[in-house]
């Protein structure tokens, strides 16, 4: 249950970061740093879900 809650929060955080990237795209000079962080977070989230499904 703790993992499910953590993953839900992690996913929500990732979606919020994606929204911030699009909002701040014109303001920041390096949006790729944010998108790289979102990509790693999403990959980690998928890996955790896959591990839970297989166990």
Protein Blocks (a to p, Z undefined) as FASTA:
>chain_A
ZZmmmmmmmmmmmmmmmmmmmmmmmmpmblmlmmmmmmmmmmmmmmmmmmmmmZZ
